[in-house]
Amino acid sequence: MMGFVPLYGLVLASPVVLQALQGHRPVHEALVVWLVAMLLAMGGVRLWSVVTTPAPAPAVRPTPYDGRAEPRRRRDDA
Protein backbone atom coordinates (compact mmCIF):
# COMPACT_ATOMS: atom_id res chain seq x y z
CA MET A 1 0.00 0.00 0.00
CA MET A 2 2.94 2.33 0.65
CA GLY A 3 3.90 2.00 -3.01
CA PHE A 4 0.94 4.19 -3.92
CA VAL A 5 2.00 7.10 -1.67
CA PRO A 6 3.61 9.15 -4.50
CA LEU A 7 0.40 8.72 -6.49
CA TYR A 8 -1.70 9.79 -3.50
CA GLY A 9 0.59 12.80 -3.05
CA LEU A 10 0.20 13.71 -6.71
CA VAL A 11 -3.57 13.46 -6.46
CA LEU A 12 -3.62 15.62 -3.33
CA ALA A 13 -1.33 18.22 -4.91
CA SER A 14 -2.81 18.05 -8.42
CA PRO A 15 -4.31 21.59 -8.44
CA VAL A 16 -0.92 23.11 -7.56
CA VAL A 17 0.94 20.87 -10.02
CA LEU A 18 -1.53 21.83 -12.75
CA GLN A 19 -0.97 25.52 -11.99
CA ALA A 20 2.80 24.96 -12.19
CA LEU A 21 2.45 23.21 -15.55
CA GLN A 22 0.36 26.12 -16.85
CA GLY A 23 2.95 28.63 -15.64
CA HIS A 24 0.77 30.33 -13.00
CA ARG A 25 2.86 29.13 -10.07
CA PRO A 26 6.61 28.48 -9.60
CA VAL A 27 7.69 24.85 -10.02
CA HIS A 28 9.64 24.74 -6.75
CA GLU A 29 6.49 25.77 -4.86
CA ALA A 30 4.56 22.96 -6.56
CA LEU A 31 7.29 20.48 -5.56
CA VAL A 32 7.11 21.59 -1.94
CA VAL A 33 3.32 21.20 -1.95
CA TRP A 34 3.70 17.75 -3.55
CA LEU A 35 6.23 16.67 -0.89
CA VAL A 36 3.91 17.88 1.89
CA ALA A 37 1.05 16.01 0.25
CA MET A 38 3.23 12.87 0.12
CA LEU A 39 3.96 13.20 3.84
CA LEU A 40 0.24 13.55 4.54
CA ALA A 41 -0.47 10.52 2.35
CA MET A 42 2.21 8.48 4.16
CA GLY A 43 0.67 9.44 7.50
CA GLY A 44 -2.77 8.51 6.25
CA VAL A 45 -1.62 5.15 4.89
CA ARG A 46 0.21 4.38 8.13
CA LEU A 47 -2.77 5.39 10.25
CA TRP A 48 -5.11 3.30 8.08
CA SER A 49 -2.88 0.23 8.40
CA VAL A 50 -2.67 0.66 12.18
CA VAL A 51 -6.42 1.06 12.54
CA THR A 52 -7.36 -1.86 10.27
CA THR A 53 -4.79 -4.40 11.55
CA PRO A 54 -6.56 -7.02 13.69
CA ALA A 55 -5.44 -7.49 17.27
CA PRO A 56 -3.11 -10.42 17.87
CA ALA A 57 -4.75 -13.54 19.25
CA PRO A 58 -3.72 -14.46 22.78
CA ALA A 59 -1.39 -17.41 23.05
CA VAL A 60 -3.14 -20.52 24.34
CA ARG A 61 -0.99 -23.19 25.93
CA PRO A 62 -2.40 -26.69 26.37
CA THR A 63 -2.54 -28.03 29.91
CA PRO A 64 -0.01 -30.83 30.30
CA TYR A 65 -1.42 -34.23 31.19
CA ASP A 66 0.25 -35.54 34.33
CA GLY A 67 -1.13 -39.08 34.04
CA ARG A 68 -2.75 -39.14 37.51
CA ALA A 69 -6.29 -38.30 36.47
CA GLU A 70 -8.45 -41.08 35.09
CA PRO A 71 -10.07 -40.54 31.72
CA ARG A 72 -13.74 -39.61 31.79
CA ARG A 73 -16.09 -42.40 30.83
CA ARG A 74 -19.75 -42.60 29.94
CA ARG A 75 -22.16 -44.82 31.82
CA ASP A 76 -22.51 -47.28 28.91
CA ASP A 77 -18.76 -47.76 28.36
CA ALA A 78 -17.36 -51.12 29.36
ZIHUUR-V246629 format. One line per field, one symbol per residue. phi: phi as a letter, one per 30 degrees, with the letter a starting at -180 (. if undefined). burial: # if it has 24 or more other C-alpha atoms within 12 Angstrom, else .. Layout:
phi->???
burial->???
//
This chain:
phi->.ddcedddddddceddddddddjdbddddddddddddddddddddddddddcdddddddccddddcidddddbddddd
burial->....##.###.##..##............##.###.##..##....................................
//
